[in-house]
Amino acid sequence: MIALILIAATVIGAFIVFGNSLFVLGFALMACGLLGLMVFLATTAGAHKQPGETGAIVEERHYIGDPYGRHRLR
């Protein structure tokens, strides 16, 4: 919704500055479309990754007692 308001503001501003014509309307809409396409392509593909998508697997193990069995050597 906010994107449509910004496009409308751009078109109205272009009409005020350059006059009311279909050429100005088309040029302003084309400029908004190109700017939106550049912003979309500049974003990273995986901006919001799900758990497990990081590519690094960290494994944590917990052992109970002495791992070398030193308590038996008394």
Phi and psi restraints in degrees (value plus and minus 20) as a CYANA .aco file:
   2 ILE   PHI     -87.3   -47.3
   2 ILE   PSI     -53.6   -13.6
   3 ALA   PHI     -82.4   -42.4
   3 ALA   PSI     -60.0   -20.0
   4 LEU   PHI     -86.0   -46.0
   4 LEU   PSI     -57.3   -17.3
   5 ILE   PHI     -85.5   -45.5
   5 ILE   PSI     -60.8   -20.8
   6 LEU   PHI     -87.0   -47.0
   6 LEU   PSI     -57.5   -17.5
   7 ILE   PHI     -85.6   -45.6
   7 ILE   PSI     -62.4   -22.4
   8 ALA   PHI     -82.8   -42.8
   8 ALA   PSI     -61.0   -21.0
   9 ALA   PHI     -84.1   -44.1
   9 ALA   PSI     -57.6   -17.6
  10 THR   PHI     -85.5   -45.5
  10 THR   PSI     -63.7   -23.7
  11 VAL   PHI     -85.7   -45.7
  11 VAL   PSI     -63.6   -23.6
  12 ILE   PHI     -84.3   -44.3
  12 ILE   PSI     -61.2   -21.2
  13 GLY   PHI     -83.6   -43.6
  13 GLY   PSI     -58.8   -18.8
  14 ALA   PHI     -86.1   -46.1
  14 ALA   PSI     -57.6   -17.6
  15 PHE   PHI     -83.9   -43.9
  15 PHE   PSI     -60.7   -20.7
  16 ILE   PHI     -87.3   -47.3
  16 ILE   PSI     -61.5   -21.5
  17 VAL   PHI     -98.6   -58.6
  17 VAL   PSI     -66.4   -26.4
  18 PHE   PHI    -125.2   -85.2
  18 PHE   PSI     -24.7    15.3
  19 GLY   PHI      78.4   118.4
  19 GLY   PSI     145.6   185.6
  20 ASN   PHI    -112.2   -72.2
  20 ASN   PSI      84.1   124.1
  21 SER   PHI    -172.0  -132.0
  21 SER   PSI     142.5   182.5
  22 LEU   PHI     -89.1   -49.1
  22 LEU   PSI     -49.8    -9.8
  23 PHE   PHI     -83.5   -43.5
  23 PHE   PSI     -63.2   -23.2
  24 VAL   PHI     -86.1   -46.1
  24 VAL   PSI     -60.6   -20.6
  25 LEU   PHI     -81.5   -41.5
  25 LEU   PSI     -69.1   -29.1
  26 GLY   PHI     -83.3   -43.3
  26 GLY   PSI     -61.7   -21.7
  27 PHE   PHI     -85.8   -45.8
  27 PHE   PSI     -61.0   -21.0
  28 ALA   PHI     -86.7   -46.7
  28 ALA   PSI     -62.2   -22.2
  29 LEU   PHI     -87.1   -47.1
  29 LEU   PSI     -56.9   -16.9
  30 MET   PHI     -86.2   -46.2
  30 MET   PSI     -60.3   -20.3
  31 ALA   PHI     -84.7   -44.7
  31 ALA   PSI     -60.8   -20.8
  32 CYS   PHI     -84.2   -44.2
  32 CYS   PSI     -60.3   -20.3
  33 GLY   PHI     -85.3   -45.3
  33 GLY   PSI     -63.0   -23.0
  34 LEU   PHI     -85.7   -45.7
  34 LEU   PSI     -60.3   -20.3
  35 LEU   PHI     -84.3   -44.3
  35 LEU   PSI     -62.7   -22.7
  36 GLY   PHI     -83.6   -43.6
  36 GLY   PSI     -58.2   -18.2
  37 LEU   PHI     -86.7   -46.7
  37 LEU   PSI     -61.3   -21.3
  38 MET   PHI     -84.6   -44.6
  38 MET   PSI     -59.8   -19.8
  39 VAL   PHI     -86.7   -46.7
  39 VAL   PSI     -60.9   -20.9
  40 PHE   PHI     -84.0   -44.0
  40 PHE   PSI     -62.3   -22.3
  41 LEU   PHI     -93.8   -53.8
  41 LEU   PSI     -43.4    -3.4
  42 ALA   PHI     -98.7   -58.7
  42 ALA   PSI     -39.2     0.8
  43 THR   PHI     -93.5   -53.5
  43 THR   PSI     128.9   168.9
  44 THR   PHI     -91.5   -51.5
  44 THR   PSI     129.9   169.9
  45 ALA   PHI     -86.2   -46.2
  45 ALA   PSI     -59.5   -19.5
  46 GLY   PHI    -132.3   -92.3
  46 GLY   PSI      38.9    78.9
  47 ALA   PHI     -84.4   -44.4
  47 ALA   PSI     -55.2   -15.2
  48 HIS   PHI    -137.1   -97.1
  48 HIS   PSI      72.6   112.6
  49 LYS   PHI    -104.9   -64.9
  49 LYS   PSI     126.0   166.0
  50 GLN   PHI    -103.6   -63.6
  50 GLN   PSI     140.0   180.0
  51 PRO   PHI     -79.9   -39.9
  51 PRO   PSI     113.4   153.4
  52 GLY   PHI      74.8   114.8
  52 GLY   PSI     -22.5    17.5
  53 GLU   PHI    -116.8   -76.8
  53 GLU   PSI     -12.1    27.9
  54 THR   PHI     -97.5   -57.5
  54 THR   PSI     -40.6    -0.6
  55 GLY   PHI      70.3   110.3
  55 GLY   PSI     -29.5    10.5
  56 ALA   PHI    -130.2   -90.2
  56 ALA   PSI     108.3   148.3
  57 ILE   PHI    -128.4   -88.4
  57 ILE   PSI      99.7   139.7
  58 VAL   PHI    -129.6   -89.6
  58 VAL   PSI     104.7   144.7
  59 GLU   PHI    -134.8   -94.8
  59 GLU   PSI     112.9   152.9
  60 GLU   PHI    -142.1  -102.1
  60 GLU   PSI     107.1   147.1
  61 ARG   PHI    -139.0   -99.0
  61 ARG   PSI     121.4   161.4
  62 HIS   PHI    -139.4   -99.4
  62 HIS   PSI     105.6   145.6
  63 TYR   PHI    -131.0   -91.0
  63 TYR   PSI     121.1   161.1
  64 ILE   PHI    -117.6   -77.6
  64 ILE   PSI     106.2   146.2
  65 GLY   PHI      74.8   114.8
  65 GLY   PSI    -193.4  -153.4
  66 ASP   PHI    -101.8   -61.8
  66 ASP   PSI     103.6   143.6
  67 PRO   PHI     -89.8   -49.8
  67 PRO   PSI     -38.7     1.3
  68 TYR   PHI    -120.7   -80.7
  68 TYR   PSI     -21.1    18.9
  69 GLY   PHI      49.8    89.8
  69 GLY   PSI      11.0    51.0
  70 ARG   PHI     -90.4   -50.4
  70 ARG   PSI     -39.4     0.6
  71 HIS   PHI     -89.9   -49.9
  71 HIS   PSI     -35.8     4.2
  72 ARG   PHI    -106.9   -66.9
  72 ARG   PSI     -31.7     8.3
  73 LEU   PHI    -108.6   -68.6
  73 LEU   PSI      -2.0    38.0
